[in-house]
Amino acid sequence: MLSYEPLWETMKKQQVSTYTLIHQHGINPRTVHNLKHNQSITLYTLEKLCSILHCTPNDIVHFINEPEV
């Protein structure tokens, strides 16, 4: 399972809003929706977010191990 909690913390620290991602950096609003709902994004988008925020993937996404059934 994915968690984008690190992204929101990174954005808050850098004072970058979702509005800024969409309107200044061309991130698709659907992608922002996916991020808000912990859904998958492409590696291209991950790379673009890292470039925008000057960070690493660890500053954007956290993988959560799901318990085995």
C-alpha positions in Angstrom: 0.0 0.0 0.0 1.2 3.5 -0.8 1.1 6.6 1.5 1.8 10.0 0.2 2.0 11.5 3.7 5.7 12.4 3.1 4.6 14.5 0.1 2.2 16.6 2.0 4.8 17.2 4.7 7.5 18.1 2.1 5.0 20.5 0.3 4.1 22.1 3.6 7.8 22.7 4.6 8.4 24.2 1.2 5.1 26.2 1.1 4.0 24.6 -2.1 0.3 24.1 -2.6 -1.7 21.7 -4.8 -2.8 24.8 -6.7 0.9 25.6 -7.4 1.5 22.0 -8.6 -1.4 22.2 -11.0 -1.1 25.8 -12.3 2.6 26.5 -12.2 4.1 23.1 -12.8 1.5 21.4 -15.0 0.6 18.5 -12.7 -2.7 17.1 -13.9 -5.6 17.7 -11.4 -6.4 13.9 -11.7 -2.9 13.1 -10.5 -3.4 15.4 -7.5 -6.6 13.5 -6.8 -4.8 10.2 -7.0 -2.2 11.5 -4.6 -4.8 12.6 -2.1 -6.4 9.2 -2.2 -3.1 7.2 -2.0 -3.6 5.8 -5.5 -0.7 5.0 -7.9 1.1 7.5 -10.0 3.6 7.0 -12.8 7.4 7.1 -12.3 7.4 10.0 -14.6 5.2 11.9 -12.2 7.3 10.9 -9.2 10.4 12.1 -11.0 8.6 15.4 -11.9 7.5 15.9 -8.3 11.1 15.2 -7.1 12.3 17.9 -9.5 9.7 20.4 -8.5 10.3 19.9 -4.8 14.1 19.3 -5.0 13.8 16.1 -3.1 14.0 12.3 -3.3 11.2 9.7 -3.7 11.4 9.0 0.0 10.2 12.6 0.6 7.1 11.8 -1.5 6.0 8.3 -1.0 6.1 5.7 1.8 5.3 2.0 1.2 3.3 0.3 3.9 3.4 -3.4 4.3 0.0 -5.0 4.4 -0.4 -7.9 6.7 -0.6 -11.3 4.9 -3.8 -13.1 5.0 
